[in-house]
Amino acid sequence: MKKGTLVSENGMLKEQTSDLFADMNGKVILVTGAASGLGYADARMLSGLGCRVVMTDIDQERGQALAAELGAFFLAQDVADEQRWAEVMTEIDQRYGRLDGLVNNAGIAPIAHIENTTTATWRATLATHLDATFFGSQAAIKMMKTNGGGSIVNMSSTAALVGIPDYLAYSAAKGGIRSMTKAIAIHCRRSRYGIRCNSVHPGSINTPMVQTALRELMDFDLNHADDPERARLKMGIGEPDDVAHMVTFLLSSMSKHINGAEMVVDNGDTVT
Ligand SMILES: NC(=O)c1ccc[n+]([C@@H]2O[C@H](COP(=O)([O-])OP(=O)(O)OC[C@H]3O[C@@H](n4cnc5c(N)ncnc54)[C@H](O)[C@@H]3O)[C@@H](O)[C@H]2O)c1
């Protein structure tokens, strides 16, 4: 992809591309869960803007291949493993000497309601979302403090705002991320670190996670629909770049006065 161009269908950000490129060029950004869906879209958009992107994922093979395509740096990481966070940060420090942005994006979405959620599912979901966002934010702040600031973007969901019955543990985890984000933002503000922390709340976006949900809950395969694009629009499902635009904005200095905010990207699903 050409450096400095945004991946966008409607070209809305085109006029700002050169300013945005100047702002983002060279920033060191860590994106977790970057081997698929939203994390990959973030990594691709940020790489296109000249960022030095560190992609991490438990899926080493896919992550490595995608990072090679983007010219990004890949590290295998289970975000629920606290020790691995320390190792990842040391690696970033040795390689770049700074960290400007963290996108706590990795996630799982087991389908289970209050009556059939097992303790194992509950714990795994909270570990992957809540523990990881805690570990990641703590580790990132330690490093960002030394380079005078940064931006943390925590991937939550509209599940944090409304609660989704078939995603009990997921709704709880995303709700926790929403309020943890605000607590982090206020701590960093009063400590004058120059570090901002915001949460993003996508509705349904066309990624493997949502494709699985459609198959399991509605017996519908979006990829095998007669006209997948038409079906996506009809079902009100967004594209990964819709979220990547928001993430990029929150990592850029265009959002310098936005802190502790919850940015909903759902085409109005939660207001109707
Ligand atoms: N797709 C949506 O509609 C939607 C909506 C709201 C929120 N989200 C959130 O966005 C984030 C990305 O979701 P997606 O739709 O791209 O899903 P996805 O399944 O396409 O990608 C998730 C990625 O996270 C990785 N991952 C899972 N567990 C991990 C772990 N323990 N350590 C490191 N990596 C791990 C997976 O290997 C995968 O590459 C998640 O936090 C999800 O909850 C997605």
The ligand as a Tripos MOL2 file, in Angstrom:
@<TRIPOS>MOLECULE
LIG
   44    48     1     0     0
SMALL
NO_CHARGES

@<TRIPOS>ATOM
      1 N1        -16.1810   -7.6270   15.2560 N.am      1 LIG1
      2 C1        -17.0440   -6.9820   15.9870 C.2       1 LIG1
      3 O1        -18.2060   -6.7800   15.5970 O.2       1 LIG1
      4 C2        -16.6530   -6.4160   17.3190 C.ar      1 LIG1
      5 C3        -17.5690   -5.5970   17.9870 C.ar      1 LIG1
      6 C4        -17.2340   -5.0490   19.2180 C.ar      1 LIG1
      7 C5        -15.9900   -5.3140   19.7600 C.ar      1 LIG1
      8 N2        -15.1050   -6.1190   19.1040 N.ar      1 LIG1
      9 C6        -13.8230   -6.3510   19.7390 C.3       1 LIG1
     10 O2        -12.7860   -6.0670   18.8320 O.3       1 LIG1
     11 C7        -11.6450   -6.8780   19.1230 C.3       1 LIG1
     12 C8        -11.2140   -7.6080   17.8590 C.3       1 LIG1
     13 O3        -12.2810   -8.4560   17.4340 O.3       1 LIG1
     14 P1        -12.3830   -9.0540   15.9610 P.3       1 LIG1
     15 O4        -13.7900   -8.9430   15.5710 O.co2     1 LIG1
     16 O5        -11.3250   -8.4880   15.1200 O.co2     1 LIG1
     17 O6        -12.1040  -10.5870   16.3000 O.3       1 LIG1
     18 P2        -11.2190  -11.6920   15.5350 P.3       1 LIG1
     19 O7        -11.6490  -12.9740   16.1260 O.co2     1 LIG1
     20 O8        -11.3000  -11.4950   14.0740 O.co2     1 LIG1
     21 O9         -9.7180  -11.3310   15.9950 O.3       1 LIG1
     22 C9         -9.3110  -11.4660   17.3260 C.3       1 LIG1
     23 C10        -7.8060  -11.7070   17.3540 C.3       1 LIG1
     24 O10        -7.4110  -11.7710   18.7260 O.3       1 LIG1
     25 C11        -6.5030  -12.8550   18.8600 C.3       1 LIG1
     26 N3         -6.5180  -13.3530   20.2350 N.ar      1 LIG1
     27 C12        -7.4960  -14.0320   20.8730 C.ar      1 LIG1
     28 N4         -7.1080  -14.3370   22.1250 N.ar      1 LIG1
     29 C13        -5.8650  -13.8250   22.2950 C.ar      1 LIG1
     30 C14        -4.9320  -13.8220   23.3550 C.ar      1 LIG1
     31 N5         -5.2100  -14.4120   24.5300 N.pl3     1 LIG1
     32 N6         -3.7500  -13.1890   23.1810 N.ar      1 LIG1
     33 C15        -3.4570  -12.5910   21.9820 C.ar      1 LIG1
     34 N7         -4.2770  -12.6050   20.9270 N.ar      1 LIG1
     35 C16        -5.4760  -13.2110   21.0850 C.ar      1 LIG1
     36 C17        -6.9810  -13.9050   17.8600 C.3       1 LIG1
     37 O11        -5.9610  -14.8470   17.5410 O.3       1 LIG1
     38 C18        -7.3860  -13.0250   16.6930 C.3       1 LIG1
     39 O12        -6.3110  -12.8160   15.8050 O.3       1 LIG1
     40 C19       -12.0690   -7.8050   20.2610 C.3       1 LIG1
     41 O13       -11.6880   -7.2650   21.5030 O.3       1 LIG1
     42 C20       -13.5840   -7.8020   20.1440 C.3       1 LIG1
     43 O14       -14.2130   -8.1210   21.3440 O.3       1 LIG1
     44 C21       -15.4120   -6.6800   17.8930 C.ar      1 LIG1
@<TRIPOS>BOND
     1     1     2 1
     2     2     3 2
     3     2     4 1
     4     4     5 ar
     5     4    44 ar
     6     5     6 ar
     7     6     7 ar
     8     7     8 ar
     9     8     9 1
    10     8    44 ar
    11     9    10 1
    12     9    42 1
    13    10    11 1
    14    11    12 1
    15    11    40 1
    16    12    13 1
    17    13    14 1
    18    14    15 2
    19    14    16 1
    20    14    17 1
    21    17    18 1
    22    18    19 2
    23    18    20 1
    24    18    21 1
    25    21    22 1
    26    22    23 1
    27    23    24 1
    28    23    38 1
    29    24    25 1
    30    25    26 1
    31    25    36 1
    32    26    27 ar
    33    26    35 ar
    34    27    28 ar
    35    28    29 ar
    36    29    30 ar
    37    29    35 ar
    38    30    31 1
    39    30    32 ar
    40    32    33 ar
    41    33    34 ar
    42    34    35 ar
    43    36    37 1
    44    36    38 1
    45    38    39 1
    46    40    41 1
    47    40    42 1
    48    42    43 1
@<TRIPOS>SUBSTRUCTURE
     1 LIG1         1 GROUP 0 **** ****
